[in-house]
Amino acid sequence: ALLARPTGVTSAYQPLVDLATGRVAGYEALARFDDQGRRSPDRWFAHARSCDLGPELEARALVAALSGTGRPHGTFLCLNVSPEALTSPVVRAALPADLHDVVIEVTEQDLVSGGVAVEETLAELRLRGARIAVDDVGVGHAGLAQVMRLRPDLVKLDRSLVAGLDLDPGKVALVESFVRFARRVGAAVCAEGIEREEELTLLAELDVTYGQGFALGRPSSPWVTPPAATAETLRRRGLGSGAGVQGFAELGDRRLEEIAGRLARLTGLADLEEALLLVAAELGAEAVSFSRWVPEHDRLDTVMDTGGHDTDLSYCVGDFPTTRQVLESGDAVQVLVRDPAGDPTEVTLLRRNGYGSLLMVPVPGATGTVGLLEIGSARERPWTRTEMSRTRIVAALLGGVLERTTAPARAEPASSLVAPGAW
């Protein structure tokens, strides 16, 4: 009867929020049934499987999820599909050929029970552009190595790890281990079931990529966004994540200490490129650009660029509003190429030069901001708080390098300058 009714299966959408920026990165589609709440969605799917109608019900849920219109540009859509249904013709017919903005979620338990067949099916979906998420990680069905063997694009931590996180040091250690392991294989981490501000704050500090839960938005239709105050708090925490020059001792990072030592010993620009290449390697970036700010001429002069661009290049700050914001406010800002709220000028340059994300950090000097440090990644990905902290430390040391080693500013007026080539 449920399958026969046109409105028997609908979809609600819950946002996944980038904890470094406060912006919505994607939505998870959650099936809803017009039975006045007599059965939960999980019970409906279990009942359908017991009647050999599991794939048919999942296909209807997928059609409902994909029929939602007006999803914000640049966001992805998470779809829950069981491995056994993925191989059925009715479910395959419900999925579009192009899956580039779709994330297929399978649970940790399904990953274990499905075996090689699941991995082969997911590999086929990847060829069509889909990303893969492992859901409910941490509930004990599979070891971390087994989860990571799938090379998921997204690891979703079960709510049992999130609830009361701020009160349980053991849970904190577990979340940290998942974040470190996921980063090594290039995966993002999403914490589910966030209901309290204290949980949200700690997860952001632990560099968890995305958050999902009632504290950020309830499942709804159409597309919801997090409360404005919560989004602004996350954004401000991300921008203010710098630890200062003294912070690298707490970070306990020998590679960062090596970079700091090299920059502190520099007496000329000849060795600067080598130090900046170490910075790029430490941050997993393709290029680093370091510029001097000349406020009296409203321009930036490139001092060093590891991406192979002209180091004699200058450009007018007035043409780039986000750049001006960084220089004048002292805030760090990240630009993502598919962010609908991104500065169009910066996004255009990113696309033109083949970059997916850019981190801009002001370089402080004795009397205020004296330059700009830009970190470019070919892959579009949010920069973590740890990466921002490390970049701020490097930027603080570069302020001294700039004051010790650079020649007087070039005198040409800003109106004669060309557009920047590095970004």
C-alpha positions as CSV (number, residue, x, y, z in Angstrom):
1,A,0.0,0.0,0.0
2,L,2.8,2.4,0.8
3,L,4.6,1.8,-2.5
4,A,1.3,2.3,-4.3
5,R,0.6,5.8,-2.9
6,P,2.3,8.7,-4.9
7,T,3.2,10.5,-1.7
8,G,3.9,7.4,0.4
9,V,7.6,8.1,0.4
10,T,9.1,11.6,0.7
11,S,12.4,13.1,1.7
12,A,13.7,15.5,4.3
13,Y,17.2,17.0,4.1
14,Q,19.6,17.6,7.0
15,P,22.7,19.9,6.4
16,L,26.3,18.9,6.8
17,V,28.1,22.0,7.9
18,D,31.8,22.8,7.3
19,L,33.1,23.3,10.8
20,A,35.9,25.6,9.6
21,T,33.7,28.1,7.8
22,G,30.1,27.6,9.2
23,R,28.8,27.1,5.6
24,V,26.6,24.2,4.4
25,A,28.8,21.7,2.4
26,G,26.0,19.2,1.7
27,Y,22.8,17.6,2.7
28,E,21.8,14.0,3.7
29,A,18.5,12.8,2.3
30,L,16.4,11.1,4.9
31,A,13.3,9.0,3.9
32,R,9.9,9.9,5.4
33,F,6.7,7.9,5.2
34,D,3.1,9.1,5.4
35,D,2.0,6.6,8.1
36,Q,1.5,9.2,10.9
37,G,4.7,7.9,12.6
38,R,3.4,4.4,13.2
39,R,6.8,3.0,12.1
40,S,10.3,4.5,12.1
41,P,12.1,4.7,8.7
42,D,14.4,1.9,9.9
43,R,11.5,-0.4,10.7
44,W,9.9,0.4,7.3
45,F,13.0,-0.7,5.4
46,A,13.4,-3.8,7.6
47,H,9.7,-4.7,7.0
48,A,10.2,-4.2,3.2
49,R,13.2,-6.5,3.2
50,S,11.2,-9.2,5.1
51,C,8.6,-9.0,2.3
52,D,11.3,-9.1,-0.5
53,L,10.5,-5.5,-1.4
54,G,13.6,-3.9,0.0
55,P,15.1,-2.7,-3.3
56,E,11.7,-1.3,-4.4
57,L,11.3,0.8,-1.3
58,E,14.9,2.0,-1.4
59,A,14.4,2.9,-5.1
60,R,11.3,5.0,-4.2
61,A,13.3,6.7,-1.4
62,L,16.1,7.5,-3.9
63,V,13.7,8.9,-6.4
64,A,12.2,11.1,-3.7
65,A,15.6,12.3,-2.5
66,L,16.8,13.2,-6.0
67,S,13.5,15.0,-6.9
68,G,14.2,17.8,-4.5
69,T,14.8,21.1,-6.4
70,G,16.7,24.2,-5.5
71,R,19.6,22.6,-3.7
72,P,22.2,25.3,-3.1
73,H,24.9,25.4,-5.7
74,G,28.1,23.7,-4.8
75,T,26.6,21.4,-2.2
76,F,26.6,17.6,-2.4
77,L,23.8,15.2,-1.6
78,C,24.2,12.1,0.6
79,L,22.1,9.1,-0.3
80,N,21.7,6.0,2.0
81,V,21.7,2.8,0.1
82,S,22.1,-0.8,1.3
83,P,24.7,-2.9,-0.5
84,E,22.2,-5.6,-1.4
85,A,20.0,-3.0,-3.0
86,L,22.8,-1.5,-5.0
87,T,23.0,-4.5,-7.2
88,S,19.3,-4.6,-8.0
89,P,18.1,-3.2,-11.4
90,V,15.4,-1.1,-9.8
91,V,17.9,0.8,-7.6
92,R,20.4,1.2,-10.5
93,A,17.6,2.7,-12.6
94,A,16.8,5.2,-9.8
95,L,20.4,6.5,-9.7
96,P,21.4,9.1,-12.4
97,A,24.3,8.3,-14.7
98,D,26.2,11.4,-13.5
99,L,26.9,11.1,-9.8
100,H,29.5,13.9,-9.4
101,D,27.5,15.7,-6.7
102,V,26.3,12.6,-4.9
103,V,27.8,10.8,-1.9
104,I,26.7,7.1,-1.5
105,E,26.5,6.1,2.2
106,V,26.9,2.6,3.4
107,T,27.1,1.7,7.1
108,E,30.2,0.2,8.7
109,Q,28.2,-3.0,9.4
110,D,27.1,-3.3,5.7
111,L,30.8,-2.9,4.7
112,V,31.8,-5.9,6.8
113,S,28.9,-8.1,5.7
114,G,29.0,-7.2,2.1
115,G,32.6,-8.2,1.4
116,V,34.2,-8.0,-2.0
117,A,30.9,-7.6,-3.8
118,V,30.2,-4.3,-2.0
119,E,33.6,-3.0,-2.8
120,E,33.2,-3.8,-6.5
121,T,29.8,-2.1,-6.7
122,L,31.1,1.0,-5.0
123,A,34.1,1.1,-7.3
124,E,31.7,1.1,-10.3
125,L,29.8,4.0,-8.8
126,R,33.0,5.9,-8.3
127,L,33.7,5.7,-12.0
128,R,30.4,7.5,-12.5
129,G,31.6,10.3,-10.2
130,A,30.2,9.3,-6.8
131,R,32.0,9.8,-3.6
132,I,31.7,7.1,-0.9
133,A,30.9,7.6,2.8
134,V,31.1,5.0,5.5
135,D,28.3,5.7,8.1
136,D,28.0,4.8,11.8
137,V,31.8,4.4,12.2
138,G,32.8,3.7,15.7
139,V,30.0,1.4,16.8
140,G,32.4,-1.6,16.8
141,H,31.5,-3.7,13.8
142,A,34.7,-3.2,11.9
143,G,38.3,-2.3,12.6
144,L,39.6,1.0,11.4
145,A,42.0,-0.7,8.9
146,Q,39.0,-2.5,7.4
147,V,37.0,0.7,7.0
148,M,40.0,2.5,5.4
149,R,40.6,-0.3,3.0
150,L,37.6,1.0,1.1
151,R,39.3,4.4,0.8
152,P,36.1,6.3,1.7
153,D,35.9,9.9,0.8
154,L,33.9,10.6,4.0
155,V,33.9,8.9,7.4
156,K,30.8,9.6,9.4
157,L,31.3,9.1,13.1
158,D,28.4,7.5,15.0
159,R,26.4,9.6,17.4
160,S,27.6,7.3,20.3
161,L,31.1,8.9,19.9
162,V,29.7,12.4,19.8
163,A,27.2,12.5,22.6
164,G,28.9,13.8,25.7
165,L,32.3,14.1,23.9
166,D,33.3,17.1,26.0
167,L,32.8,15.1,29.2
168,D,34.7,11.9,28.1
169,P,38.5,12.1,27.4
170,G,38.4,8.5,26.0
171,K,35.9,9.6,23.3
172,V,38.1,12.6,22.5
173,A,41.1,10.3,21.9
174,L,39.0,8.1,19.6
175,V,37.8,11.0,17.5
176,E,41.4,12.3,17.3
177,S,42.5,8.9,16.0
178,F,39.8,8.9,13.3
179,V,40.7,12.4,12.2
180,R,44.4,11.5,11.9
181,F,43.8,8.3,10.1
182,A,41.3,9.8,7.7
183,R,43.6,12.6,6.8
184,R,46.3,10.2,5.9
185,V,44.1,8.6,3.3
186,G,42.6,11.8,2.0
187,A,39.2,11.4,3.6
188,A,37.0,14.0,5.4
189,V,35.3,13.3,8.7
190,C,31.7,14.1,9.7
191,A,30.4,13.9,13.2
192,E,26.7,13.0,13.4
193,G,24.2,13.7,16.1
194,I,25.6,17.0,17.4
195,E,23.0,18.4,19.8
196,R,25.0,20.6,22.2
197,E,27.2,23.7,21.7
198,E,30.0,22.1,23.8
199,E,30.1,19.1,21.5
200,L,30.2,21.3,18.4
201,T,33.0,23.5,19.7
202,L,35.2,20.6,20.7
203,L,34.6,18.8,17.4
204,A,35.7,22.0,15.5
205,E,38.8,22.2,17.6
206,L,39.6,18.6,16.9
207,D,39.6,19.4,13.1
208,V,36.6,17.3,12.3
209,T,35.6,18.5,8.8
210,Y,31.8,18.5,8.9
211,G,29.1,18.4,11.5
212,Q,25.6,17.2,11.4
213,G,22.8,17.2,14.0
214,F,20.1,19.2,15.6
215,A,22.5,21.9,16.8
216,L,23.2,22.7,13.1
217,G,19.8,22.0,11.6
218,R,17.0,19.5,11.8
219,P,15.9,17.3,8.9
220,S,13.5,19.5,6.8
221,S,12.2,20.3,3.4
222,P,13.3,22.4,1.6
223,W,17.0,23.1,2.3
224,V,17.8,24.5,5.8
225,T,20.9,26.3,6.9
226,P,22.4,26.4,10.4
227,P,21.4,29.2,12.8
228,A,23.1,32.4,11.8
229,A,24.8,32.8,15.2
230,T,26.2,29.3,15.1
231,A,27.5,29.7,11.6
232,E,29.2,33.0,12.5
233,T,30.7,31.5,15.6
234,L,32.3,28.7,13.6
235,R,33.5,31.2,11.0
236,R,35.1,33.4,13.6
237,R,36.7,30.5,15.4
238,G,38.2,29.3,12.0
239,L,39.6,32.8,11.2
240,G,41.0,33.2,14.7
241,S,42.6,29.8,14.9
242,G,46.1,31.2,14.9
243,A,48.3,30.0,17.8
244,G,50.9,32.7,17.3
245,V,54.7,32.3,17.0
246,Q,54.8,30.6,20.5
247,G,52.2,28.0,19.4
248,F,54.5,25.6,17.6
249,A,55.9,24.3,20.9
250,E,52.4,23.2,21.9
251,L,51.8,21.7,18.4
252,G,54.8,19.4,19.0
253,D,55.6,19.3,15.3
254,R,59.3,18.8,14.5
255,R,58.7,19.6,10.8
256,L,57.3,22.9,11.7
257,E,60.2,23.6,14.0
258,E,62.5,22.9,11.1
259,I,60.7,25.4,8.9
260,A,60.7,28.0,11.7
261,G,64.4,27.5,12.2
262,R,65.2,27.9,8.5
263,L,63.1,31.1,8.3
264,A,64.7,32.5,11.5
265,R,68.2,32.0,10.0
266,L,67.5,33.5,6.6
267,T,69.6,36.6,5.7
268,G,68.6,36.8,2.0
269,L,66.0,35.6,-0.4
270,A,68.1,32.9,-2.1
271,D,67.0,30.2,0.4
272,L,63.4,31.4,0.8
273,E,62.0,29.2,-1.9
274,E,63.4,26.0,-0.3
275,A,61.7,27.0,3.0
276,L,58.4,27.7,1.3
277,L,58.5,24.4,-0.6
278,L,58.8,22.7,2.9
279,V,55.7,24.7,3.9
280,A,53.8,23.5,0.8
281,A,54.8,19.9,1.6
282,E,53.7,20.2,5.3
283,L,50.3,21.6,4.3
284,G,49.7,19.2,1.4
285,A,49.6,22.1,-1.0
286,E,50.8,22.6,-4.6
287,A,52.1,26.2,-4.3
288,V,52.9,28.9,-1.8
289,S,53.0,32.6,-2.7
290,F,54.5,35.3,-0.5
291,S,53.9,39.0,-1.2
292,R,54.8,42.3,0.3
293,W,52.0,44.9,0.9
294,V,52.7,48.4,-0.2
295,P,49.6,50.3,1.2
296,E,50.7,53.7,-0.1
297,H,50.4,52.4,-3.6
298,D,47.5,50.0,-2.8
299,R,49.3,47.0,-4.2
300,L,51.0,43.7,-3.4
301,D,54.5,42.9,-4.7
302,T,55.3,39.2,-5.1
303,V,58.4,38.2,-3.2
304,M,58.5,34.5,-3.9
305,D,56.2,32.0,-5.6
306,T,56.8,28.3,-5.6
307,G,54.2,27.7,-8.4
308,G,56.5,29.0,-11.1
309,H,54.9,32.4,-11.6
310,D,56.8,35.6,-12.1
311,T,58.3,37.0,-8.9
312,D,58.3,40.5,-10.3
313,L,54.5,40.6,-10.5
314,S,52.5,43.2,-8.7
315,Y,48.8,43.7,-8.5
316,C,46.3,46.2,-7.3
317,V,44.7,45.3,-4.0
318,G,41.6,47.3,-4.9
319,D,40.7,44.7,-7.6
320,F,40.4,41.9,-5.0
321,P,38.0,42.6,-2.1
322,T,38.8,39.4,-0.2
323,T,42.6,40.2,-0.4
324,R,41.9,43.6,1.0
325,Q,39.8,42.1,3.8
326,V,42.7,39.9,4.9
327,L,45.2,42.7,4.8
328,E,43.1,45.2,6.7
329,S,41.3,42.9,9.2
330,G,44.2,40.6,10.0
331,D,41.9,37.6,9.6
332,A,42.8,34.4,7.7
333,V,40.3,33.6,4.8
334,Q,39.9,30.5,2.7
335,V,38.4,30.5,-0.8
336,L,36.9,27.4,-2.2
337,V,36.3,27.2,-6.0
338,R,32.7,25.9,-5.7
339,D,31.7,28.1,-2.8
340,P,28.6,30.1,-4.0
341,A,29.5,32.8,-1.4
342,G,33.1,33.1,-2.6
343,D,34.7,36.2,-4.0
344,P,34.0,35.9,-7.7
345,T,37.4,37.5,-8.6
346,E,39.4,35.1,-6.5
347,V,37.3,32.1,-7.7
348,T,37.9,33.1,-11.3
349,L,41.7,33.2,-10.7
350,L,41.6,29.8,-8.9
351,R,39.8,28.2,-11.8
352,R,42.1,29.8,-14.3
353,N,45.2,28.4,-12.6
354,G,43.8,25.0,-11.8
355,Y,43.4,25.4,-8.0
356,G,40.5,24.1,-6.0
357,S,41.1,26.0,-2.7
358,L,43.2,28.9,-1.4
359,L,44.2,29.9,2.1
360,M,45.2,33.6,2.6
361,V,46.9,34.6,5.8
362,P,48.2,38.1,6.6
363,V,51.9,38.5,7.4
364,P,52.4,40.6,10.5
365,G,55.2,43.0,11.1
366,A,56.3,45.3,13.8
367,T,53.8,48.0,12.9
368,G,50.9,45.9,11.5
369,T,50.3,43.8,8.4
370,V,53.2,43.9,6.0
371,G,52.4,41.1,3.6
372,L,50.3,38.2,2.5
373,L,50.9,34.4,2.5
374,E,48.8,32.4,0.1
375,I,48.6,28.6,0.1
376,G,47.1,26.9,-3.0
377,S,45.7,23.4,-3.3
378,A,44.7,21.7,-6.5
379,R,42.1,19.8,-4.6
380,E,39.0,21.7,-3.3
381,R,39.0,21.1,0.5
382,P,38.4,23.2,3.5
383,W,41.6,24.1,5.4
384,T,41.7,22.7,9.0
385,R,42.3,24.7,12.1
386,T,45.6,22.9,12.5
387,E,46.7,24.0,9.0
388,M,45.5,27.5,9.7
389,S,47.5,27.6,12.9
390,R,50.7,26.3,11.2
391,T,50.3,28.8,8.4
392,R,49.8,31.7,10.9
393,I,53.1,30.7,12.6
394,V,54.9,30.6,9.3
395,A,53.4,34.0,8.4
396,A,54.5,35.5,11.7
397,L,58.1,34.4,11.0
398,L,57.9,35.6,7.4
399,G,57.2,39.1,8.7
400,G,60.7,39.2,10.1
401,V,62.1,37.8,6.9
402,L,60.4,40.5,4.9
403,E,61.7,43.3,7.1
404,R,65.3,41.9,7.1
405,T,65.7,40.9,3.4
406,T,63.5,42.8,1.0
407,A,64.5,45.8,-1.1
408,P,62.6,49.1,-1.0
409,A,59.1,48.9,-2.6
410,R,58.9,49.5,-6.3
411,A,57.7,52.9,-7.1
412,E,55.3,52.4,-10.0
413,P,51.7,53.4,-9.3
414,A,49.0,50.7,-8.8
415,S,47.1,51.8,-11.9
416,S,50.0,50.4,-14.1
417,L,49.9,47.0,-12.6
418,V,48.7,43.8,-14.2
419,A,46.3,41.2,-12.7
420,P,48.0,38.6,-10.4
421,G,49.2,35.5,-12.1
422,A,49.8,33.3,-9.1
423,W,46.2,32.8,-8.2
